[in-house]
Amino acid sequence: MDEHRSNRRAILGIIFIVAGLLLIAINFHWVPWTWRGVFFSWQALLILIGFFLLISRESRLAGYILIGVGAFFLIPRIWDIPFAWHRLFWPMLLLALGFVIITRRWGTQRIPTEAGMDYIDDMAFFGGGDRVITSQNFKGGKITAIFGGSKFDLRSASLEKGKNVIDLFAMFGGTKLIIPSNWDVKIEVSSIFGGFSDKRRPRPDDVRDPSRELVLKGIALFGGGDIVDF
């Protein structure tokens, strides 16, 4: 973990060094002045942030999204496109969204058909609902919220031993999880213009079982959610 953080700091430092060298080159006219609008633009910033996120395994999808959006809007500033390039944005966004939904359906975390209440497999699209989970061997699952969101009450549930993962994707939507304050929860959600937070209030008498852990992974794009205990 320390080595991973050190690598991220090193790459961030390299990004700043390269940006400084580019600015020096532009100011001394070693690089055409017109390129300043390319290198120092919000599109280039999105691409840089995307590359920075790629080094984190949990943030790679967010990195690819930022690189794709930045590159899409940067292309017309580099090449003269003979048609209205921006009109392709929404069709390409819908295509990308479709691929994301399909890959989440056939992803690495397969949910058994006989899983019952031990897993969550929920998609909220322009809607949502409330669910109460009572499984005594809860193992995680998948939650997709697009222009909508659901609420899950896990106060009557118990975690399965080991690491249990909920794979989350929120786009212009959100999810609320009601989780007991004594559960060991780790948030590894990458946020782009969104966020996911743990708002539970630990109690003095809480006793956490270190052998049971719930990990929230995924991405929040213009959306997110929170964890509460009430």
Buried (B, 14 or more C-beta within 10 A) or exposed (E): EEEEEEEBEEEEEEBEEEBEEBBEBBEEEEBEEEBBEBBEBEBBBBBBBBBBBBBBEBBBBBBBBBBBBBBBBBEEBEEEEEEEEEEEEEEEBEEBBEEBBEEBEEEEBEBEEEBEBBBBEBBBEEEBEEEEBEBEBBBBBBBBBBBBBBBBBBBEBBBBEEBBBBBBBBBBBBBBBBBBBBBBBEBBBBBBEBBBEBEBEEEEEEEBEEEBBBBBBBBBBEBBBBBBBE
